[in-house]
Amino acid sequence: MEILCERCRERGARIFSTRVNGRPEETTQRNLCFACHDIEHPGERKDMEKRRCRYCGWKDENGFCQPCMREFRRFLRSRGLDFPASQWTPEQFAQAGAIFMELEQHMKRWGAERRRKES
């Protein structure tokens, strides 16, 4: 089932974002189609087209390629976290900082290994 754009409710959402501000009640999620995203964030998608995956370096407009995103989510689930963050318990929020620091190190190693295998 396709997720509809939250703004226009006509087109399928293609840009999904979650902002975690430290507490469950401050977590926001946005699911927008390209057109509505361009209205809310003019010029941002043009910059996105130049982006590469932050971990393995493959060209990817979202900043994460699909293999790295799968590993990212697998790692979080292995530590008891998953998205949406709005469903995290207070205990999960308390642990999230340390888990995300561990996740960042893991993903840098994982991305480097992926680059090595692909070249």
Summary of the structure (lengths in Angstrom):
residues: 119
radius of gyration: 15.8
end to end distance: 36.5
largest distance: 43.7
contacts: 302
relative contact order: 0.13
helix: 50%
strand: 12%
